Amino acid sequence: MIDATLDLNKDHKIFEGHFPGLPILPGVCMMQIVKELVELKLEKKLQVSSAANLKFLLVINPQEQGHLKAEVKFKQSTQGDFDVEGKLYFEAIPFFKMKATAKVIG
C-alpha cells in the first residue's frame, strides 16, 4: 500500500486552460498521479490497460485543496498485470476513486 502527501502547484500552466478563472485538476491528471505512485514504488513503467471504475466525486481546486493525500493499493495478478485501487482525498473527504488494471511496459 502507498500513502502519500501531494502538494499541487497552483501556478502550473495546466490550470491556465482548465479552466481560466476557476482552476481544477483534470481527471486525467488524477489518474496519472495514481499510476505514477505505483510506478515509483515498483520502479517500473506502467500503462493503464483498463479502468472499469472511475469516480470523480468532487472537483479539486489547487487553490483550495492544494495538499492532497493519496492512498493506493495494488497487487499483481496471475497474468502479471497489476490491479490498482487509488483514492485522492483532502482532509477526510474523498475527491477521486479509481480501480484499474495496468501492465508493465518497456
Secondary structure, 3 states (H helix, E strand, C coil): CEEEEEECCCCCCHHHHCCCCCCCCCHHHHHHHHHHHHHHHHCCEEEEEEEEEEEECCCCCCCCCCEEEEEEEEEECCCCCEEEEEEEEECCEEEEEEEEEEEEEC
